[in-house]
Amino acid sequence: MKVNLGSRRRARIEILPLIDIVFLLLVFFIYAMLSMAVHRGVPVNLPTSSSAKIERESLLSVTIKQSGEILVDTHRVALKDLARLLKVRAQAHRSPGVLLFADKTVSYQLLIHVLDQIRVAGLSRISLQATMEKQP
């Protein structure tokens, strides 16, 4: 006598919910990377520009605070030591660049002194940072 146990159905993995989760994780990590790559310095009140673009390929961040303090990434440095420090940090990279964040109230003379020290360090890719100006 033959007993019919029913048809054996193969187990199936539903892939659509898995794809949704993967896309959500992908979007999360893309937004996280974009927000981390922009600014590695100290927050300052940047000037505005109507054509400002975000530079993401530079490696070193130089910040000039309103008080005149100069910081490389987050480390305070004197103006006379800036070229030496940048030269040391730039040796580890093939084509280093500098993101220059200067408070909008910083004197023009101090900004020129910092730019001179960056050039003395042998760095020619300098990106002056600004915030996007709101259009009326």
C-alpha positions as CSV (number, residue, x, y, z in Angstrom):
1,M,0.0,0.0,0.0
2,K,1.3,3.4,-1.0
3,V,0.9,6.2,1.5
4,N,0.7,9.7,0.0
5,L,2.6,12.1,2.3
6,G,1.8,15.1,0.2
7,S,4.1,16.9,-2.1
8,R,7.3,18.1,-0.6
9,R,7.8,21.8,-1.2
10,R,11.3,23.2,-1.1
11,A,12.1,25.9,1.4
12,R,12.3,29.3,-0.2
13,I,14.2,32.3,1.0
14,E,12.4,35.6,0.4
15,I,14.9,37.9,-1.1
16,L,12.9,41.1,-1.5
17,P,13.0,42.2,2.1
18,L,16.7,41.4,2.1
19,I,17.3,43.7,-0.9
20,D,15.3,46.5,0.9
21,I,17.5,46.3,3.9
22,V,20.7,46.2,1.9
23,F,19.7,49.4,0.0
24,L,18.8,51.2,3.3
25,L,22.2,50.3,4.7
26,L,23.9,51.5,1.5
27,V,22.1,54.9,1.7
28,F,23.0,55.2,5.4
29,F,26.7,54.6,4.8
30,I,26.8,56.9,1.8
31,Y,25.3,59.8,3.8
32,A,27.6,59.0,6.7
33,M,30.7,59.1,4.5
34,L,29.6,62.4,2.9
35,S,29.1,64.1,6.2
36,M,32.5,62.9,7.6
37,A,34.6,63.8,4.6
38,V,33.8,67.5,4.4
39,H,35.4,69.0,7.5
40,R,38.0,67.6,9.8
41,G,38.9,70.9,11.4
42,V,37.5,73.2,14.1
43,P,34.1,74.9,13.6
44,V,34.5,78.5,12.5
45,N,32.1,81.1,11.1
46,L,33.0,80.8,7.4
47,P,32.3,83.5,4.8
48,T,29.6,82.9,2.2
49,S,29.9,82.4,-1.5
50,S,27.3,81.9,-4.2
51,S,29.5,79.5,-6.1
52,A,31.1,77.5,-3.3
53,K,31.9,73.9,-4.1
54,I,32.9,71.2,-1.6
55,E,36.4,69.9,-2.0
56,R,36.7,66.3,-0.9
57,E,40.1,65.2,-2.2
58,S,42.3,67.3,0.0
59,L,44.0,65.7,3.0
60,L,45.1,68.4,5.4
61,S,42.8,70.9,7.2
62,V,44.2,74.3,8.4
63,T,41.8,76.4,10.5
64,I,42.2,80.1,11.5
65,K,39.9,80.9,14.3
66,Q,38.5,84.4,15.1
67,S,41.0,84.8,17.9
68,G,43.9,84.3,15.4
69,E,44.7,80.8,16.6
70,I,45.9,78.4,13.8
71,L,45.1,74.8,13.9
72,V,46.2,71.9,11.7
73,D,43.3,69.4,11.9
74,T,42.6,69.9,15.6
75,H,46.1,70.6,16.8
76,R,47.1,74.1,17.7
77,V,50.3,75.4,16.0
78,A,52.2,78.6,15.9
79,L,52.5,80.5,12.6
80,K,56.3,80.0,12.5
81,D,56.0,76.2,12.8
82,L,53.1,75.8,10.3
83,A,55.3,75.2,7.2
84,R,57.5,72.6,9.0
85,L,54.4,70.7,10.3
86,L,52.6,70.7,6.9
87,K,55.8,69.5,5.2
88,V,56.1,66.6,7.6
89,R,52.4,65.6,7.3
90,A,52.4,66.0,3.5
91,Q,55.3,63.6,3.0
92,A,52.9,60.6,3.7
93,H,50.7,61.5,0.7
94,R,51.3,61.5,-3.0
95,S,49.5,64.7,-4.0
96,P,48.5,66.4,-0.8
97,G,46.2,69.4,-0.7
98,V,45.0,71.8,2.0
99,L,41.5,72.8,3.1
100,L,41.8,76.3,4.5
101,F,39.0,77.3,6.9
102,A,39.3,80.9,8.0
103,D,36.8,82.8,10.1
104,K,35.2,85.6,8.1
105,T,36.5,88.2,10.7
106,V,40.1,87.1,10.4
107,S,42.4,89.9,9.1
108,Y,43.5,89.7,5.5
109,Q,47.2,90.0,6.6
110,L,47.0,86.9,8.8
111,L,45.3,85.0,6.0
112,I,48.2,85.9,3.6
113,H,50.8,84.9,6.2
114,V,49.1,81.5,6.5
115,L,48.9,81.1,2.7
116,D,52.6,82.0,2.5
117,Q,53.5,79.3,5.1
118,I,51.5,76.7,3.1
119,R,53.4,77.6,0.0
120,V,56.7,77.4,1.8
121,A,55.7,73.9,2.8
122,G,55.6,73.0,-0.9
123,L,51.8,72.6,-1.1
124,S,50.1,74.1,-4.1
125,R,46.6,72.6,-3.9
126,I,44.9,75.0,-1.6
127,S,41.1,75.2,-1.2
128,L,39.6,78.2,0.6
129,Q,36.4,77.0,2.2
130,A,33.2,79.0,2.4
131,T,29.6,78.2,3.1
132,M,26.9,78.4,0.4
133,E,25.1,81.8,0.2
134,K,21.4,81.5,0.5
135,Q,19.7,82.7,-2.7
136,P,16.8,85.2,-2.2
